[in-house]
Amino acid sequence: MQIWTGLGNPGPQYAMNRHNVGFMAVDVIAEVHGFGPVQKKFAGWVQEGRIGPEKILLLKPATWMNGSGRAVAEALRFYKLAPEALTVFHDELDLAPFKVKVRIGGGLAGHNGLRSIDQHIGPDFRRVRIGIGHPGHKDRVTGHVLGNYAKVELDTLAGMLADMAAEAEWLAKNEDARFMSELAFRAQSM
C-alpha cells in the first residue's frame, strides 16, 4: 500500500491558492481513477482506490499546511508503513509554473508543510514538486503562494493536473523518471 498526500489548507477560501495545488492533484487523481468516497480519518480526508494493481490511500490533511506531518505520521503508523511508502504532492517556488519534478528526500526550501512532515517522519519520502514559479522578490513570496491562480492560468493548470492523473500509474510503479518524461511529452504536444 502507498499513501499519496496532497498538501494544502482546508476551506473554500483557499481552494484555488497556488499553495493548494497538492490538494488539487490528489482530487483529480481520485476522480480520474474512480477512488472511493471521501472519509474523515487521520486528521484529514482520505479516499481509497487502486491505480493498476497498487492500492493507494489519498490523504488531504485537515491540519493546515504547518501541521501536515501529524496527519501523515498518523496514517503511516496506522498502516505500519515506512516513509518510503509516502508520496507528497506540493507546490514548489523553485520550479517554473506547471513544471513537475519528482525526487526522494532533499531540502525543504522553506516549505512549512514539508518541514512538518520531515519533523514527524524524517526526510526520506517521495516528493512530487509542482512548479508555481517565484514572484521575483522574497517580499512577494507569501502573497504569490497564498494567491489564487489567475484566470489565464486555469486551462494550463487543469491540463497539467489531468496529465498527472493520466500518468499516475508510473508513480504507482515507482517509475519516477518515466512519470516525468511522459508529463514532459504531454506538455510539448499541447
URCOR-V166657 format. One record per residue. PHI is phi in whole degrees, -180 to 180 (* if undefined). OMEGA is omega in radians with two decimals (999 if undefined). Layout:
BEGIN
phi/omega
PHI/OMEGA
PHI/OMEGA
END
This chain:
BEGIN
phi/omega
*/3.08
-123/3.03
-113/3.09
-110/-3.08
-110/3.00
-98/3.13
-95/3.13
179/3.07
-111/-3.13
-74/3.05
112/-3.07
-62/-3.13
-68/-3.14
-104/-2.95
-53/-3.08
-105/3.06
-66/3.04
-57/-3.13
-64/-3.10
-98/-3.09
-64/3.06
-66/3.04
-59/-3.11
-60/-3.10
-62/-3.12
-70/3.07
-62/-3.13
-70/3.08
-60/3.14
-60/-3.11
-67/-3.08
-65/-3.06
-100/3.03
62/3.12
-68/-3.12
-69/-3.10
-67/3.10
-72/3.07
-126/3.03
-86/-3.10
-165/3.06
55/3.14
55/3.13
-171/3.11
-118/-3.12
-125/2.99
-139/3.14
-107/3.10
-175/3.12
-131/2.96
-124/-2.95
63/-3.13
-82/-3.03
-84/3.05
-83/-3.09
-125/2.97
-107/3.05
-89/-3.09
-129/2.99
-118/-3.13
-61/3.09
-98/-3.00
-92/-2.96
69/-3.07
-52/-3.02
-68/3.13
-114/-3.07
-56/-3.09
-61/-3.13
-63/-3.13
-65/-3.12
-63/-3.12
-63/3.12
-61/-3.13
-66/3.12
-62/3.12
-62/-3.11
-57/-3.10
-91/-3.14
55/-3.12
-108/3.07
-84/3.12
-55/3.14
-64/3.14
-84/-3.06
-100/2.97
-124/-3.12
-115/3.08
-97/-3.07
-150/3.08
-74/-3.10
-137/3.12
-62/-3.02
-83/3.05
-117/3.08
-59/-3.14
-52/3.04
73/3.00
-85/-3.12
-128/3.09
-131/3.13
-121/3.03
-153/3.06
-101/3.10
66/3.13
109/-3.11
-75/-3.07
-102/3.09
48/3.11
72/-3.09
-86/-3.05
-66/3.09
-66/3.10
-65/3.13
-60/-3.14
-62/3.13
-64/3.12
-58/-3.14
-65/-3.10
-88/-3.03
-130/-3.09
93/-2.99
-89/-2.94
-90/3.07
-129/-3.11
-81/3.13
-120/2.98
-102/-3.03
-89/-3.08
-108/-3.04
-65/3.02
-120/3.14
74/3.13
-102/-3.10
-72/3.07
108/3.13
-136/-3.06
-62/3.11
-68/-3.10
-102/-3.06
-62/-3.07
-59/3.12
-61/3.14
-68/-3.09
-63/-3.10
-89/3.08
-84/3.09
-77/2.97
-61/3.10
-74/3.13
-54/-3.11
-68/3.14
-92/-2.96
-64/3.12
-66/3.12
-65/3.10
-60/-3.13
-60/3.11
-64/3.13
-63/-3.14
-64/3.10
-64/3.11
-63/3.12
-61/3.14
-66/-3.13
-64/-3.10
-100/-3.06
-60/3.13
-57/-3.14
-69/3.05
-65/-3.13
-59/3.13
-87/-3.09
61/3.07
-105/-3.03
-62/-3.13
-62/3.13
-66/3.08
-56/-3.11
-66/-3.13
-70/3.09
-66/3.09
-65/3.13
-63/3.13
-63/3.12
-62/-3.12
-65/3.13
-68/-3.06
-86/3.09
-79/999
END
